[in-house]
Amino acid sequence: EQAIAASERTHAGEIRFVVETNLHPLEIVNKKSAKKRALEVFSHLHIWDTEHNNGVLIYLLLADHDFEILADRG
């Protein structure tokens, strides 16, 4: 949290960092990818709803050893 706050003082972007340890068993059965889950989290947390459309999500899915970085259009 401190590193993100320090970083945000040097640029206009708004960063969210999300770590999930695993997915729901049905999501695993349906082979949901980290990218698809990251898009859901991006939407659920309203990361696109920033003043300058400059939200960024750093999503880490520990169960799959995978990550995604999603950025809004700004």
mmCIF file of the N, C-alpha and C atoms, coordinates in Angstrom:
data_MODEL
# 
_entry.id   MODEL 
# 
loop_
_atom_site.group_PDB 
_atom_site.id 
_atom_site.type_symbol 
_atom_site.label_atom_id 
_atom_site.label_alt_id 
_atom_site.label_comp_id 
_atom_site.label_asym_id 
_atom_site.label_entity_id 
_atom_site.label_seq_id 
_atom_site.pdbx_PDB_ins_code 
_atom_site.Cartn_x 
_atom_site.Cartn_y 
_atom_site.Cartn_z 
_atom_site.occupancy 
_atom_site.B_iso_or_equiv 
_atom_site.pdbx_formal_charge 
_atom_site.auth_seq_id 
_atom_site.auth_comp_id 
_atom_site.auth_asym_id 
_atom_site.auth_atom_id 
_atom_site.pdbx_PDB_model_num 
ATOM 1   N N  . GLU A 1 1  ? 0.820   -1.192  0.000   1.00 0.00 ? 1  GLU A N  1 
ATOM 2   C CA . GLU A 1 1  ? 0.000   0.000   0.000   1.00 0.00 ? 1  GLU A CA 1 
ATOM 3   C C  . GLU A 1 1  ? 0.861   1.252   0.000   1.00 0.00 ? 1  GLU A C  1 
ATOM 4   N N  . GLN A 1 2  ? 1.941   1.207   0.767   1.00 0.00 ? 2  GLN A N  1 
ATOM 5   C CA . GLN A 1 2  ? 2.824   2.371   0.832   1.00 0.00 ? 2  GLN A CA 1 
ATOM 6   C C  . GLN A 1 2  ? 3.516   2.614   -0.501  1.00 0.00 ? 2  GLN A C  1 
ATOM 7   N N  . ALA A 1 3  ? 3.933   1.540   -1.165  1.00 0.00 ? 3  ALA A N  1 
ATOM 8   C CA . ALA A 1 3  ? 4.613   1.680   -2.457  1.00 0.00 ? 3  ALA A CA 1 
ATOM 9   C C  . ALA A 1 3  ? 3.660   2.248   -3.501  1.00 0.00 ? 3  ALA A C  1 
ATOM 10  N N  . ILE A 1 4  ? 2.415   1.794   -3.488  1.00 0.00 ? 4  ILE A N  1 
ATOM 11  C CA . ILE A 1 4  ? 1.428   2.316   -4.447  1.00 0.00 ? 4  ILE A CA 1 
ATOM 12  C C  . ILE A 1 4  ? 1.158   3.788   -4.162  1.00 0.00 ? 4  ILE A C  1 
ATOM 13  N N  . ALA A 1 5  ? 0.970   4.141   -2.901  1.00 0.00 ? 5  ALA A N  1 
ATOM 14  C CA . ALA A 1 5  ? 0.725   5.544   -2.546  1.00 0.00 ? 5  ALA A CA 1 
ATOM 15  C C  . ALA A 1 5  ? 1.904   6.423   -2.963  1.00 0.00 ? 5  ALA A C  1 
ATOM 16  N N  . ALA A 1 6  ? 3.117   5.962   -2.734  1.00 0.00 ? 6  ALA A N  1 
ATOM 17  C CA . ALA A 1 6  ? 4.300   6.735   -3.126  1.00 0.00 ? 6  ALA A CA 1 
ATOM 18  C C  . ALA A 1 6  ? 4.361   6.888   -4.639  1.00 0.00 ? 6  ALA A C  1 
ATOM 19  N N  . SER A 1 7  ? 4.041   5.826   -5.354  1.00 0.00 ? 7  SER A N  1 
ATOM 20  C CA . SER A 1 7  ? 4.054   5.869   -6.811  1.00 0.00 ? 7  SER A CA 1 
ATOM 21  C C  . SER A 1 7  ? 3.005   6.838   -7.344  1.00 0.00 ? 7  SER A C  1 
ATOM 22  N N  . GLU A 1 8  ? 1.824   6.821   -6.750  1.00 0.00 ? 8  GLU A N  1 
ATOM 23  C CA . GLU A 1 8  ? 0.744   7.682   -7.238  1.00 0.00 ? 8  GLU A CA 1 
ATOM 24  C C  . GLU A 1 8  ? 1.039   9.167   -7.037  1.00 0.00 ? 8  GLU A C  1 
ATOM 25  N N  . ARG A 1 9  ? 1.978   9.488   -6.170  1.00 0.00 ? 9  ARG A N  1 
ATOM 26  C CA . ARG A 1 9  ? 2.369   10.891  -5.997  1.00 0.00 ? 9  ARG A CA 1 
ATOM 27  C C  . ARG A 1 9  ? 3.217   11.384  -7.166  1.00 0.00 ? 9  ARG A C  1 
ATOM 28  N N  . THR A 1 10 ? 3.715   10.471  -7.999  1.00 0.00 ? 10 THR A N  1 
ATOM 29  C CA . THR A 1 10 ? 4.601   10.868  -9.099  1.00 0.00 ? 10 THR A CA 1 
ATOM 30  C C  . THR A 1 10 ? 3.939   10.792  -10.470 1.00 0.00 ? 10 THR A C  1 
ATOM 31  N N  . HIS A 1 11 ? 2.692   10.355  -10.527 1.00 0.00 ? 11 HIS A N  1 
ATOM 32  C CA . HIS A 1 11 ? 1.976   10.273  -11.802 1.00 0.00 ? 11 HIS A CA 1 
ATOM 33  C C  . HIS A 1 11 ? 0.475   10.412  -11.557 1.00 0.00 ? 11 HIS A C  1 
ATOM 34  N N  . ALA A 1 12 ? -0.285  10.501  -12.632 1.00 0.00 ? 12 ALA A N  1 
ATOM 35  C CA . ALA A 1 12 ? -1.730  10.725  -12.513 1.00 0.00 ? 12 ALA A CA 1 
ATOM 36  C C  . ALA A 1 12 ? -2.544  9.434   -12.436 1.00 0.00 ? 12 ALA A C  1 
ATOM 37  N N  . GLY A 1 13 ? -1.918  8.283   -12.658 1.00 0.00 ? 13 GLY A N  1 
ATOM 38  C CA . GLY A 1 13 ? -2.649  7.016   -12.647 1.00 0.00 ? 13 GLY A CA 1 
ATOM 39  C C  . GLY A 1 13 ? -3.147  6.642   -11.258 1.00 0.00 ? 13 GLY A C  1 
ATOM 40  N N  . GLU A 1 14 ? -4.210  5.837   -11.231 1.00 0.00 ? 14 GLU A N  1 
ATOM 41  C CA . GLU A 1 14 ? -4.741  5.321   -9.981  1.00 0.00 ? 14 GLU A CA 1 
ATOM 42  C C  . GLU A 1 14 ? -4.613  3.802   -10.027 1.00 0.00 ? 14 GLU A C  1 
ATOM 43  N N  . ILE A 1 15 ? -3.848  3.243   -9.107  1.00 0.00 ? 15 ILE A N  1 
ATOM 44  C CA . ILE A 1 15 ? -3.476  1.831   -9.143  1.00 0.00 ? 15 ILE A CA 1 
ATOM 45  C C  . ILE A 1 15 ? -4.233  1.042   -8.080  1.00 0.00 ? 15 ILE A C  1 
ATOM 46  N N  . ARG A 1 16 ? -4.730  -0.126  -8.481  1.00 0.00 ? 16 ARG A N  1 
ATOM 47  C CA . ARG A 1 16 ? -5.311  -1.095  -7.544  1.00 0.00 ? 16 ARG A CA 1 
ATOM 48  C C  . ARG A 1 16 ? -4.536  -2.393  -7.694  1.00 0.00 ? 16 ARG A C  1 
ATOM 49  N N  . PHE A 1 17 ? -4.202  -3.010  -6.581  1.00 0.00 ? 17 PHE A N  1 
ATOM 50  C CA . PHE A 1 17 ? -3.473  -4.273  -6.566  1.00 0.00 ? 17 PHE A CA 1 
ATOM 51  C C  . PHE A 1 17 ? -4.361  -5.297  -5.883  1.00 0.00 ? 17 PHE A C  1 
ATOM 52  N N  . VAL A 1 18 ? -4.680  -6.381  -6.589  1.00 0.00 ? 18 VAL A N  1 
ATOM 53  C CA . VAL A 1 18 ? -5.580  -7.409  -6.066  1.00 0.00 ? 18 VAL A CA 1 
ATOM 54  C C  . VAL A 1 18 ? -4.885  -8.759  -6.138  1.00 0.00 ? 18 VAL A C  1 
ATOM 55  N N  . VAL A 1 19 ? -4.924  -9.481  -5.019  1.00 0.00 ? 19 VAL A N  1 
ATOM 56  C CA . VAL A 1 19 ? -4.374  -10.830 -4.959  1.00 0.00 ? 19 VAL A CA 1 
ATOM 57  C C  . VAL A 1 19 ? -5.506  -11.777 -4.585  1.00 0.00 ? 19 VAL A C  1 
ATOM 58  N N  . GLU A 1 20 ? -5.694  -12.807 -5.390  1.00 0.00 ? 20 GLU A N  1 
ATOM 59  C CA . GLU A 1 20 ? -6.637  -13.869 -5.070  1.00 0.00 ? 20 GLU A CA 1 
ATOM 60  C C  . GLU A 1 20 ? -5.844  -15.165 -4.960  1.00 0.00 ? 20 GLU A C  1 
ATOM 61  N N  . THR A 1 21 ? -6.139  -15.935 -3.927  1.00 0.00 ? 21 THR A N  1 
ATOM 62  C CA . THR A 1 21 ? -5.388  -17.174 -3.728  1.00 0.00 ? 21 THR A CA 1 
ATOM 63  C C  . THR A 1 21 ? -5.926  -18.303 -4.591  1.00 0.00 ? 21 THR A C  1 
ATOM 64  N N  . ASN A 1 22 ? -7.222  -18.297 -4.849  1.00 0.00 ? 22 ASN A N  1 
ATOM 65  C CA . ASN A 1 22 ? -7.810  -19.349 -5.682  1.00 0.00 ? 22 ASN A CA 1 
ATOM 66  C C  . ASN A 1 22 ? -9.138  -18.869 -6.252  1.00 0.00 ? 22 ASN A C  1 
ATOM 67  N N  . LEU A 1 23 ? -9.700  -19.671 -7.125  1.00 0.00 ? 23 LEU A N  1 
ATOM 68  C CA . LEU A 1 23 ? -11.001 -19.389 -7.716  1.00 0.00 ? 23 LEU A CA 1 
ATOM 69  C C  . LEU A 1 23 ? -12.036 -20.350 -7.142  1.00 0.00 ? 23 LEU A C  1 
ATOM 70  N N  . HIS A 1 24 ? -13.283 -19.991 -7.305  1.00 0.00 ? 24 HIS A N  1 
ATOM 71  C CA . HIS A 1 24 ? -14.383 -20.874 -6.923  1.00 0.00 ? 24 HIS A CA 1 
ATOM 72  C C  . HIS A 1 24 ? -14.270 -22.155 -7.751  1.00 0.00 ? 24 HIS A C  1 
ATOM 73  N N  . PRO A 1 25 ? -14.577 -23.326 -7.168  1.00 0.00 ? 25 PRO A N  1 
ATOM 74  C CA . PRO A 1 25 ? -14.454 -24.584 -7.914  1.00 0.00 ? 25 PRO A CA 1 
ATOM 75  C C  . PRO A 1 25 ? -15.178 -24.592 -9.267  1.00 0.00 ? 25 PRO A C  1 
ATOM 76  N N  . LEU A 1 26 ? -16.332 -23.948 -9.365  1.00 0.00 ? 26 LEU A N  1 
ATOM 77  C CA . LEU A 1 26 ? -17.027 -23.899 -10.661 1.00 0.00 ? 26 LEU A CA 1 
ATOM 78  C C  . LEU A 1 26 ? -16.246 -23.093 -11.690 1.00 0.00 ? 26 LEU A C  1 
ATOM 79  N N  . GLU A 1 27 ? -15.569 -22.066 -11.236 1.00 0.00 ? 27 GLU A N  1 
ATOM 80  C CA . GLU A 1 27 ? -14.748 -21.280 -12.161 1.00 0.00 ? 27 GLU A CA 1 
ATOM 81  C C  . GLU A 1 27 ? -13.558 -22.099 -12.653 1.00 0.00 ? 27 GLU A C  1 
ATOM 82  N N  . ILE A 1 28 ? -13.036 -22.941 -11.787 1.00 0.00 ? 28 ILE A N  1 
ATOM 83  C CA . ILE A 1 28 ? -11.928 -23.812 -12.194 1.00 0.00 ? 28 ILE A CA 1 
ATOM 84  C C  . ILE A 1 28 ? -12.413 -24.838 -13.209 1.00 0.00 ? 28 ILE A C  1 
ATOM 85  N N  . VAL A 1 29 ? -13.569 -25.448 -12.930 1.00 0.00 ? 29 VAL A N  1 
ATOM 86  C CA . VAL A 1 29 ? -14.140 -26.437 -13.852 1.00 0.00 ? 29 VAL A CA 1 
ATOM 87  C C  . VAL A 1 29 ? -14.407 -25.804 -15.217 1.00 0.00 ? 29 VAL A C  1 
ATOM 88  N N  . ASN A 1 30 ? -14.879 -24.558 -15.202 1.00 0.00 ? 30 ASN A N  1 
ATOM 89  C CA . ASN A 1 30 ? -15.163 -23.852 -16.457 1.00 0.00 ? 30 ASN A CA 1 
ATOM 90  C C  . ASN A 1 30 ? -13.915 -23.221 -17.069 1.00 0.00 ? 30 ASN A C  1 
ATOM 91  N N  . LYS A 1 31 ? -12.751 -23.486 -16.467 1.00 0.00 ? 31 LYS A N  1 
ATOM 92  C CA . LYS A 1 31 ? -11.450 -23.028 -16.978 1.00 0.00 ? 31 LYS A CA 1 
ATOM 93  C C  . LYS A 1 31 ? -11.371 -21.515 -17.149 1.00 0.00 ? 31 LYS A C  1 
ATOM 94  N N  . LYS A 1 32 ? -11.823 -20.793 -16.128 1.00 0.00 ? 32 LYS A N  1 
ATOM 95  C CA . LYS A 1 32 ? -11.736 -19.331 -16.167 1.00 0.00 ? 32 LYS A CA 1 
ATOM 96  C C  . LYS A 1 32 ? -10.276 -18.920 -16.067 1.00 0.00 ? 32 LYS A C  1 
ATOM 97  N N  . SER A 1 33 ? -9.854  -18.092 -16.967 1.00 0.00 ? 33 SER A N  1 
ATOM 98  C CA . SER A 1 33 ? -8.458  -17.635 -16.992 1.00 0.00 ? 33 SER A CA 1 
ATOM 99  C C  . SER A 1 33 ? -8.268  -16.458 -16.041 1.00 0.00 ? 33 SER A C  1 
ATOM 100 N N  . ALA A 1 34 ? -7.011  -16.203 -15.721 1.00 0.00 ? 34 ALA A N  1 
ATOM 101 C CA . ALA A 1 34 ? -6.689  -15.043 -14.893 1.00 0.00 ? 34 ALA A CA 1 
ATOM 102 C C  . ALA A 1 34 ? -7.122  -13.765 -15.595 1.00 0.00 ? 34 ALA A C  1 
ATOM 103 N N  . LYS A 1 35 ? -6.982  -13.732 -16.912 1.00 0.00 ? 35 LYS A N  1 
ATOM 104 C CA . LYS A 1 35 ? -7.369  -12.536 -17.661 1.00 0.00 ? 35 LYS A CA 1 
ATOM 105 C C  . LYS A 1 35 ? -8.871  -12.274 -17.541 1.00 0.00 ? 35 LYS A C  1 
ATOM 106 N N  . LYS A 1 36 ? -9.666  -13.321 -17.689 1.00 0.00 ? 36 LYS A N  1 
ATOM 107 C CA . LYS A 1 36 ? -11.115 -13.157 -17.583 1.00 0.00 ? 36 LYS A CA 1 
ATOM 108 C C  . LYS A 1 36 ? -11.510 -12.726 -16.175 1.00 0.00 ? 36 LYS A C  1 
ATOM 109 N N  . ARG A 1 37 ? -10.887 -13.325 -15.168 1.00 0.00 ? 37 ARG A N  1 
ATOM 110 C CA . ARG A 1 37 ? -11.188 -12.952 -13.790 1.00 0.00 ? 37 ARG A CA 1 
ATOM 111 C C  . ARG A 1 37 ? -10.733 -11.524 -13.515 1.00 0.00 ? 37 ARG A C  1 
ATOM 112 N N  . ALA A 1 38 ? -9.595  -11.118 -14.046 1.00 0.00 ? 38 ALA A N  1 
ATOM 113 C CA . ALA A 1 38 ? -9.116  -9.751  -13.862 1.00 0.00 ? 38 ALA A CA 1 
ATOM 114 C C  . ALA A 1 38 ? -10.100 -8.747  -14.455 1.00 0.00 ? 38 ALA A C  1 
ATOM 115 N N  . LEU A 1 39 ? -10.673 -9.066  -15.601 1.00 0.00 ? 39 LEU A N  1 
ATOM 116 C CA . LEU A 1 39 ? -11.678 -8.184  -16.204 1.00 0.00 ? 39 LEU A CA 1 
ATOM 117 C C  . LEU A 1 39 ? -12.901 -8.062  -15.299 1.00 0.00 ? 39 LEU A C  1 
ATOM 118 N N  . GLU A 1 40 ? -13.301 -9.159  -14.679 1.00 0.00 ? 40 GLU A N  1 
ATOM 119 C CA . GLU A 1 40 ? -14.432 -9.118  -13.746 1.00 0.00 ? 40 GLU A CA 1 
ATOM 120 C C  . GLU A 1 40 ? -14.108 -8.239  -12.535 1.00 0.00 ? 40 GLU A C  1 
ATOM 121 N N  . VAL A 1 41 ? -12.914 -8.402  -11.997 1.00 0.00 ? 41 VAL A N  1 
ATOM 122 C CA . VAL A 1 41 ? -12.496 -7.610  -10.840 1.00 0.00 ? 41 VAL A CA 1 
ATOM 123 C C  . VAL A 1 41 ? -12.409 -6.135  -11.218 1.00 0.00 ? 41 VAL A C  1 
ATOM 124 N N  . PHE A 1 42 ? -11.851 -5.836  -12.380 1.00 0.00 ? 42 PHE A N  1 
ATOM 125 C CA . PHE A 1 42 ? -11.748 -4.463  -12.886 1.00 0.00 ? 42 PHE A CA 1 
ATOM 126 C C  . PHE A 1 42 ? -13.129 -3.818  -12.913 1.00 0.00 ? 42 PHE A C  1 
ATOM 127 N N  . SER A 1 43 ? -14.103 -4.569  -13.412 1.00 0.00 ? 43 SER A N  1 
ATOM 128 C CA . SER A 1 43 ? -15.475 -4.079  -13.492 1.00 0.00 ? 43 SER A CA 1 
ATOM 129 C C  . SER A 1 43 ? -16.107 -3.958  -12.104 1.00 0.00 ? 43 SER A C  1 
ATOM 130 N N  . HIS A 1 44 ? -15.966 -4.996  -11.300 1.00 0.00 ? 44 HIS A N  1 
ATOM 131 C CA . HIS A 1 44 ? -16.583 -5.033  -9.967  1.00 0.00 ? 44 HIS A CA 1 
ATOM 132 C C  . HIS A 1 44 ? -16.089 -3.889  -9.080  1.00 0.00 ? 44 HIS A C  1 
ATOM 133 N N  . LEU A 1 45 ? -14.819 -3.572  -9.171  1.00 0.00 ? 45 LEU A N  1 
ATOM 134 C CA . LEU A 1 45 ? -14.233 -2.519  -8.340  1.00 0.00 ? 45 LEU A CA 1 
ATOM 135 C C  . LEU A 1 45 ? -14.380 -1.125  -8.956  1.00 0.00 ? 45 LEU A C  1 
ATOM 136 N N  . HIS A 1 46 ? -15.013 -1.034  -10.131 1.00 0.00 ? 46 HIS A N  1 
ATOM 137 C CA . HIS A 1 46 ? -15.227 0.247   -10.830 1.00 0.00 ? 46 HIS A CA 1 
ATOM 138 C C  . HIS A 1 46 ? -13.915 0.990   -11.072 1.00 0.00 ? 46 HIS A C  1 
ATOM 139 N N  . ILE A 1 47 ? -12.895 0.250   -11.455 1.00 0.00 ? 47 ILE A N  1 
ATOM 140 C CA . ILE A 1 47 ? -11.593 0.862   -11.677 1.00 0.00 ? 47 ILE A CA 1 
ATOM 141 C C  . ILE A 1 47 ? -11.632 1.822   -12.868 1.00 0.00 ? 47 ILE A C  1 
ATOM 142 N N  . TRP A 1 48 ? -12.560 1.617   -13.785 1.00 0.00 ? 48 TRP A N  1 
ATOM 143 C CA . TRP A 1 48 ? -12.698 2.532   -14.920 1.00 0.00 ? 48 TRP A CA 1 
ATOM 144 C C  . TRP A 1 48 ? -13.305 3.872   -14.493 1.00 0.00 ? 48 TRP A C  1 
ATOM 145 N N  . ASP A 1 49 ? -13.854 3.926   -13.297 1.00 0.00 ? 49 ASP A N  1 
ATOM 146 C CA . ASP A 1 49 ? -14.603 5.098   -12.848 1.00 0.00 ? 49 ASP A CA 1 
ATOM 147 C C  . ASP A 1 49 ? -13.698 6.086   -12.114 1.00 0.00 ? 49 ASP A C  1 
ATOM 148 N N  . THR A 1 50 ? -12.603 6.467   -12.750 1.00 0.00 ? 50 THR A N  1 
ATOM 149 C CA . THR A 1 50 ? -11.711 7.473   -12.173 1.00 0.00 ? 50 THR A CA 1 
ATOM 150 C C  . THR A 1 50 ? -11.891 8.772   -12.940 1.00 0.00 ? 50 THR A C  1 
ATOM 151 N N  . GLU A 1 51 ? -11.489 9.851   -12.331 1.00 0.00 ? 51 GLU A N  1 
ATOM 152 C CA . GLU A 1 51 ? -11.701 11.170  -12.924 1.00 0.00 ? 51 GLU A CA 1 
ATOM 153 C C  . GLU A 1 51 ? -11.103 11.300  -14.327 1.00 0.00 ? 51 GLU A C  1 
ATOM 154 N N  . HIS A 1 52 ? -9.931  10.726  -14.542 1.00 0.00 ? 52 HIS A N  1 
ATOM 155 C CA . HIS A 1 52 ? -9.253  10.866  -15.830 1.00 0.00 ? 52 HIS A CA 1 
ATOM 156 C C  . HIS A 1 52 ? -9.198  9.557   -16.614 1.00 0.00 ? 52 HIS A C  1 
ATOM 157 N N  . ASN A 1 53 ? -10.045 8.602   -16.257 1.00 0.00 ? 53 ASN A N  1 
ATOM 158 C CA . ASN A 1 53 ? -10.053 7.287   -16.924 1.00 0.00 ? 53 ASN A CA 1 
ATOM 159 C C  . ASN A 1 53 ? -8.655  6.680   -16.956 1.00 0.00 ? 53 ASN A C  1 
ATOM 160 N N  . ASN A 1 54 ? -7.967  6.763   -15.828 1.00 0.00 ? 54 ASN A N  1 
ATOM 161 C CA . ASN A 1 54 ? -6.579  6.309   -15.776 1.00 0.00 ? 54 ASN A CA 1 
ATOM 162 C C  . ASN A 1 54 ? -6.352  5.236   -14.703 1.00 0.00 ? 54 ASN A C  1 
ATOM 163 N N  . GLY A 1 55 ? -7.384  4.452   -14.424 1.00 0.00 ? 55 GLY A N  1 
ATOM 164 C CA . GLY A 1 55 ? -7.250  3.377   -13.449 1.00 0.00 ? 55 GLY A CA 1 
ATOM 165 C C  . GLY A 1 55 ? -6.447  2.214   -14.006 1.00 0.00 ? 55 GLY A C  1 
ATOM 166 N N  . VAL A 1 56 ? -5.668  1.583   -13.142 1.00 0.00 ? 56 VAL A N  1 
ATOM 167 C CA . VAL A 1 56 ? -4.856  0.432   -13.514 1.00 0.00 ? 56 VAL A CA 1 
ATOM 168 C C  . VAL A 1 56 ? -5.075  -0.655  -12.463 1.00 0.00 ? 56 VAL A C  1 
ATOM 169 N N  . LEU A 1 57 ? -5.300  -1.872  -12.934 1.00 0.00 ? 57 LEU A N  1 
ATOM 170 C CA . LEU A 1 57 ? -5.430  -3.018  -12.044 1.00 0.00 ? 57 LEU A CA 1 
ATOM 171 C C  . LEU A 1 57 ? -4.236  -3.936  -12.241 1.00 0.00 ? 57 LEU A C  1 
ATOM 172 N N  . ILE A 1 58 ? -3.582  -4.261  -11.145 1.00 0.00 ? 58 ILE A N  1 
ATOM 173 C CA . ILE A 1 58 ? -2.558  -5.300  -11.144 1.00 0.00 ? 58 ILE A CA 1 
ATOM 174 C C  . ILE A 1 58 ? -3.185  -6.465  -10.401 1.00 0.00 ? 58 ILE A C  1 
ATOM 175 N N  . TYR A 1 59 ? -3.451  -7.545  -11.128 1.00 0.00 ? 59 TYR A N  1 
ATOM 176 C CA . TYR A 1 59 ? -4.190  -8.692  -10.590 1.00 0.00 ? 59 TYR A CA 1 
ATOM 177 C C  . TYR A 1 59 ? -3.279  -9.909  -10.542 1.00 0.00 ? 59 TYR A C  1 
ATOM 178 N N  . LEU A 1 60 ? -3.212  -10.542 -9.382  1.00 0.00 ? 60 LEU A N  1 
ATOM 179 C CA . LEU A 1 60 ? -2.375  -11.718 -9.183  1.00 0.00 ? 60 LEU A CA 1 
ATOM 180 C C  . LEU A 1 60 ? -3.250  -12.879 -8.729  1.00 0.00 ? 60 LEU A C  1 
ATOM 181 N N  . LEU A 1 61 ? -3.219  -13.965 -9.492  1.00 0.00 ? 61 LEU A N  1 
ATOM 182 C CA . LEU A 1 61 ? -3.944  -15.182 -9.139  1.00 0.00 ? 61 LEU A CA 1 
ATOM 183 C C  . LEU A 1 61 ? -2.919  -16.217 -8.708  1.00 0.00 ? 61 LEU A C  1 
ATOM 184 N N  . LEU A 1 62 ? -2.786  -16.383 -7.410  1.00 0.00 ? 62 LEU A N  1 
ATOM 185 C CA . LEU A 1 62 ? -1.751  -17.261 -6.868  1.00 0.00 ? 62 LEU A CA 1 
ATOM 186 C C  . LEU A 1 62 ? -1.935  -18.715 -7.272  1.00 0.00 ? 62 LEU A C  1 
ATOM 187 N N  . ALA A 1 63 ? -3.177  -19.187 -7.328  1.00 0.00 ? 63 ALA A N  1 
ATOM 188 C CA . ALA A 1 63 ? -3.432  -20.596 -7.638  1.00 0.00 ? 63 ALA A CA 1 
ATOM 189 C C  . ALA A 1 63 ? -2.862  -20.993 -8.995  1.00 0.00 ? 63 ALA A C  1 
ATOM 190 N N  . ASP A 1 64 ? -2.907  -20.095 -9.964  1.00 0.00 ? 64 ASP A N  1 
ATOM 191 C CA . ASP A 1 64 ? -2.409  -20.386 -11.309 1.00 0.00 ? 64 ASP A CA 1 
ATOM 192 C C  . ASP A 1 64 ? -1.023  -19.804 -11.565 1.00 0.00 ? 64 ASP A C  1 
ATOM 193 N N  . HIS A 1 65 ? -0.453  -19.137 -10.575 1.00 0.00 ? 65 HIS A N  1 
ATOM 194 C CA . HIS A 1 65 ? 0.838   -18.467 -10.765 1.00 0.00 ? 65 HIS A CA 1 
ATOM 195 C C  . HIS A 1 65 ? 0.766   -17.567 -12.003 1.00 0.00 ? 65 HIS A C  1 
ATOM 196 N N  . ASP A 1 66 ? -0.295  -16.771 -12.053 1.00 0.00 ? 66 ASP A N  1 
ATOM 197 C CA . ASP A 1 66 ? -0.549  -15.929 -13.224 1.00 0.00 ? 66 ASP A CA 1 
ATOM 198 C C  . ASP A 1 66 ? -0.905  -14.517 -12.764 1.00 0.00 ? 66 ASP A C  1 
ATOM 199 N N  . PHE A 1 67 ? -0.690  -13.550 -13.632 1.00 0.00 ? 67 PHE A N  1 
ATOM 200 C CA . PHE A 1 67 ? -1.066  -12.178 -13.319 1.00 0.00 ? 67 PHE A CA 1 
ATOM 201 C C  . PHE A 1 67 ? -1.532  -11.470 -14.584 1.00 0.00 ? 67 PHE A C  1 
ATOM 202 N N  . GLU A 1 68 ? -2.258  -10.389 -14.382 1.00 0.00 ? 68 GLU A N  1 
ATOM 203 C CA . GLU A 1 68 ? -2.718  -9.540  -15.476 1.00 0.00 ? 68 GLU A CA 1 
ATOM 204 C C  . GLU A 1 68 ? -2.589  -8.093  -15.033 1.00 0.00 ? 68 GLU A C  1 
ATOM 205 N N  . ILE A 1 69 ? -2.278  -7.246  -15.972 1.00 0.00 ? 69 ILE A N  1 
ATOM 206 C CA . ILE A 1 69 ? -2.275  -5.806  -15.736 1.00 0.00 ? 69 ILE A CA 1 
ATOM 207 C C  . ILE A 1 69 ? -3.264  -5.204  -16.728 1.00 0.00 ? 69 ILE A C  1 
ATOM 208 N N  . LEU A 1 70 ? -4.298  -4.574  -16.195 1.00 0.00 ? 70 LEU A N  1 
ATOM 209 C CA . LEU A 1 70 ? -5.323  -3.960  -17.030 1.00 0.00 ? 70 LEU A CA 1 
ATOM 210 C C  . LEU A 1 70 ? -5.313  -2.464  -16.803 1.00 0.00 ? 70 LEU A C  1 
ATOM 211 N N  . ALA A 1 71 ? -5.452  -1.701  -17.867 1.00 0.00 ? 71 ALA A N  1 
ATOM 212 C CA . ALA A 1 71 ? -5.461  -0.242  -17.757 1.00 0.00 ? 71 ALA A CA 1 
ATOM 213 C C  . ALA A 1 71 ? -6.668  0.317   -18.492 1.00 0.00 ? 71 ALA A C  1 
ATOM 214 N N  . ASP A 1 72 ? -7.224  1.365   -17.923 1.00 0.00 ? 72 ASP A N  1 
ATOM 215 C CA . ASP A 1 72 ? -8.313  2.084   -18.563 1.00 0.00 ? 72 ASP A CA 1 
ATOM 216 C C  . ASP A 1 72 ? -7.771  2.876   -19.750 1.00 0.00 ? 72 ASP A C  1 
ATOM 217 N N  . ARG A 1 73 ? -8.638  3.463   -20.520 1.00 0.00 ? 73 ARG A N  1 
ATOM 218 C CA . ARG A 1 73 ? -8.237  4.132   -21.760 1.00 0.00 ? 73 ARG A CA 1 
ATOM 219 C C  . ARG A 1 73 ? -7.431  5.404   -21.548 1.00 0.00 ? 73 ARG A C  1 
ATOM 220 N N  . GLY A 1 74 ? -7.454  5.987   -20.355 1.00 0.00 ? 74 GLY A N  1 
ATOM 221 C CA . GLY A 1 74 ? -6.733  7.230   -20.090 1.00 0.00 ? 74 GLY A CA 1 
ATOM 222 C C  . GLY A 1 74 ? -5.296  6.984   -19.810 1.00 0.00 ? 74 GLY A C  1 
# 
